Amino acid sequence: MNLTTVPFDALDARTAYDAWRLRQAVFVVEQECPYPDLDGRDPEPGTRHVLMRDDDNLLVGYARVLDDATAWRIGRVVLTPSARGRGLADGLMAAAMEACPGRDIVLDAQSPLCGWYEGLGFVVDGDEFLEDDIPHTPMRLSATPRP
């Protein structure tokens, strides 16, 4: 697997299309959750796009890192169905976390995945809530110490 982390302006048209198509296929279609995925944050200057490609250069994973001023926010963590269950999400999250220097990292985990995020060092940081009828839990990883 090949992992790269780039700002919006470094995304070529094909890569941007593939990333948004993957996000739509999983979050909107598979999870039956119509929501405004293109929320205006992708092109922000501090946003980083983490791209995971297989040996055939096909996009199989993606995560978005947002600069929320006081903390980094990781979201849109997604793998293609064929890439799931192989431990690839660990590498995707490691790359996303590497793009978050010097500040806490926050995320809103789909609640069934809290244990996995805890294995990466995150802790629950608030009450569970529903977003688009899917239970989510706020989580935080302190800037120090990092695993």
LINTA-V639898 format. One record per residue. N is the residue number from 1. RES is the residue in three letters. PSI is psi in radians with two decimals (999 if undefined). Layout:
# LINTA-V639898
<<N:RES:PSI> <N:RES:PSI>>
This chain:
# LINTA-V639898
<<1:MET:2.52> <2:ASN:2.16> <3:LEU:2.30> <4:THR:2.64> <5:THR:2.14> <6:VAL:2.69> <7:PRO:2.93> <8:PHE:-0.79> <9:ASP:-0.25> <10:ALA:-0.07> <11:LEU:2.13> <12:ASP:2.90> <13:ALA:-0.74> <14:ARG:-0.77> <15:THR:-0.78> <16:ALA:-0.79> <17:TYR:-0.83> <18:ASP:-0.70> <19:ALA:-0.83> <20:TRP:-0.56> <21:ARG:-0.74> <22:LEU:-0.82> <23:ARG:-0.77> <24:GLN:-0.77> <25:ALA:-0.68> <26:VAL:-0.97> <27:PHE:-0.69> <28:VAL:-0.84> <29:VAL:-1.06> <30:GLU:-0.79> <31:GLN:0.08> <32:GLU:0.95> <33:CYS:1.39> <34:PRO:2.05> <35:TYR:2.83> <36:PRO:1.43> <37:ASP:-0.73> <38:LEU:1.48> <39:ASP:0.13> <40:GLY:-0.07> <41:ARG:-0.33> <42:ASP:-0.75> <43:PRO:0.05> <44:GLU:2.54> <45:PRO:-0.61> <46:GLY:-0.09> <47:THR:2.43> <48:ARG:2.45> <49:HIS:2.10> <50:VAL:2.12> <51:LEU:2.25> <52:MET:2.11> <53:ARG:2.56> <54:ASP:-3.06> <55:ASP:-0.35> <56:ASP:0.17> <57:ASN:0.37> <58:LEU:2.41> <59:LEU:2.08> <60:VAL:-0.18> <61:GLY:2.73> <62:TYR:2.57> <63:ALA:2.67> <64:ARG:2.35> <65:VAL:2.14> <66:LEU:2.51> <67:ASP:1.79> <68:ASP:0.43> <69:ALA:-0.99> <70:THR:-0.28> <71:ALA:2.80> <72:TRP:2.57> <73:ARG:2.11> <74:ILE:2.34> <75:GLY:-3.13> <76:ARG:0.59> <77:VAL:2.10> <78:VAL:2.52> <79:LEU:2.61> <80:THR:2.67> <81:PRO:-0.66> <82:SER:-0.30> <83:ALA:-0.14> <84:ARG:2.70> <85:GLY:0.24> <86:ARG:0.16> <87:GLY:0.13> <88:LEU:-0.46> <89:ALA:-0.51> <90:ASP:-0.80> <91:GLY:-0.66> <92:LEU:-0.80> <93:MET:-0.64> <94:ALA:-0.74> <95:ALA:-0.70> <96:ALA:-0.74> <97:MET:-0.60> <98:GLU:-0.41> <99:ALA:0.17> <100:CYS:1.19> <101:PRO:2.42> <102:GLY:-0.03> <103:ARG:2.85> <104:ASP:2.72> <105:ILE:2.29> <106:VAL:2.73> <107:LEU:2.79> <108:ASP:1.74> <109:ALA:2.44> <110:GLN:2.18> <111:SER:-0.66> <112:PRO:-0.27> <113:LEU:0.09> <114:CYS:-0.74> <115:GLY:-0.69> <116:TRP:-0.81> <117:TYR:-0.62> <118:GLU:-0.63> <119:GLY:-0.34> <120:LEU:0.01> <121:GLY:-0.07> <122:PHE:2.64> <123:VAL:2.66> <124:VAL:2.38> <125:ASP:0.59> <126:GLY:3.14> <127:ASP:2.58> <128:GLU:2.54> <129:PHE:2.83> <130:LEU:2.27> <131:GLU:2.03> <132:ASP:0.73> <133:ASP:0.29> <134:ILE:2.19> <135:PRO:2.28> <136:HIS:2.67> <137:THR:2.19> <138:PRO:2.41> <139:MET:2.73> <140:ARG:2.51> <141:LEU:2.06> <142:SER:2.56> <143:ALA:-0.52> <144:THR:2.43> <145:PRO:2.72> <146:ARG:2.52> <147:PRO:999>>
